[in-house]
């Protein structure tokens, strides 16, 4: 099964429309994680990005917004040199910029002036890179011309339909875009520069998401000024709330180019919103402001686009992996254009998630999806309780999803229950819930994972002697804190996880350089707190086995953090395994590495919990394994 998970799967992102053609990006593990631009034209699906080109930006390290299309011409950021290329499908792409340590994302074609407007991240100088909005000449290659500068970060440059106005987002340290952003608007002069700039909304305590012009030129956006990311518009000098409700129409802007709404016409937009971890689709009439929900079986919806009478989006559900859909707005019929996985699991092996809300510390509640084990060919022994694997998402202010995840089913089909936790700080539950992690990272998230496990133990659903915890990146930090400062979990798996907060704040990239100000406190003023919450300083308190996975080219969490932790455990005599992957960055993209990590993790648990896996797995070297 692990080989099927990776060989039959692709990642789907960034839908773009160009006339009647539909474009998107597929991330393909079997091609070394290459991001391929795909086009659907007249019912025929074809790759339009020749190998070895790879449409992936490294701006903000996490990228996104890696391509644009206009009139059949593609523009994309190529991963190997981070330059912008352009061309029509079938022709060899041509460089529009020169390789000089610049990165680009979130490009918008300016058809009136025959140019591109996009985000540029300049790494040519010592210290932090400089972020700007720039103009790129499609006749290139050449030096981009700076259009807007002065803020630490920029995103989402959007042109009005007539091409005479530009809207964009900006923000500054120490804010992350979900903490506080500003929405700006400016006229474009006949010479192509910007006139007087006006701040429309936003500030240090208000997060703005996805500015977008309607076909009639009205500026729409998403703001959390009410405590929830809701839809607004700026018209005749006033800001108007469109569908006030306790729901999230926005997302954490870890990536460029995100979209939760789109205009079918000036009179109607299509939008997705999240209520308590479950996404819904609706149409909003822009005159009457009637919000009309669309009945779909999907629980996760993003990357919304629209054309006359149609909507396109990526969606999934507990029984279906992520899929690109085309929705007929007249009939509500949804057609699957592209599935992320061609495997259709037998229902006898698929565990459906149960949504849990459970009490945690300080009188608060937390959320999770619980997947009981399911395998129609297996029956547990009488009175035998199932092992439990608690999963911590990264971010840490992002969220987990209930969409069909074959990696989760990998565990449940092998008799291991999974608790996927949306601990305090997770998105999808309003700003107040997101802010509950402020100053408490490494505490509140850990307490919620512990509380979720105890909730299942108290109900007799899982075996308290066979409980493990796993996570990647920020989830890896939560995992290490849970194993170091508490004794409930008996083992753990850490994927490119953080063990030393001081090292992270000193070594990490610009986008996250001040992220910990809100999660921990300003550094170095709160240095003692950084040390107190860093597992690397408390290895004497860690007595649980851990397996580590690390990409050796990771710039977000450098390998030295993982290696330092593994070395400390090795010296103490605790069972430890370290599995490094050459050529991988933050998150694994190559098929062979994804498969190896999954199998190695199962093998590790089998040795720690003393069971024999049904799979034939190449052993992993585990040091200090008790005989």
Buried (B, 14 or more C-beta within 10 A) or exposed (E): BBEBBBBBBBBBBBBBBBEEBBBBBBBBBBBBBBBBBBBBBEEEEEEBBBEEBBBBBBBBBBBBBBBBBBEEBBBBBBBEBBBBBBBEBEEEBEBBBBEEEBBBBBBBBBEEBEBBBBBBBBBEEEEBBBBBBBBBBBEBBEEBBBBBEEBBBBBBBBBBBEEBBBBBBBBBBBBBBBBBBBBBBBBBEEEBEBEEEEEBBBBEEBBBBBBBBBEEEBBBBBBBBBEBBBBBBBBEEEBEBBBEBEBBBBBBBBBBBBBBBBBBBBBBBBBBBBBBBBBBBBBBEBEEEEBEEBEBEBBBBBBBBBBEEBBBBBBBBBBBBBBBBBBEBEEEEBEEBBBBBEBEBEEEBBBBBEBBEBEBBEEBBBBBBBBBBBBEEEEEEEEEBBBBBBBBBBBBBBBBBBBBBBBBBBBBBBBBBBBBBBBBBBBBBBBEBBBBBBBBBBBBBBBBBBBBBBBBBEEEBBBBEBBBBBBBBBBBBBBBBBBBBBEBBBBBBBBBBBBBBBBBBEBBBBBBBBBBBBBBBBBEEBBEBBBBBBBBBBBEEBBBBBBBBBBBEBEBBBBEBBBBBBBBBBEEEBBBBBBBBEEBBBBBBBBBBBBBBBBBBBBBBBBBBEBEBBBEBEEBEBBBEEE
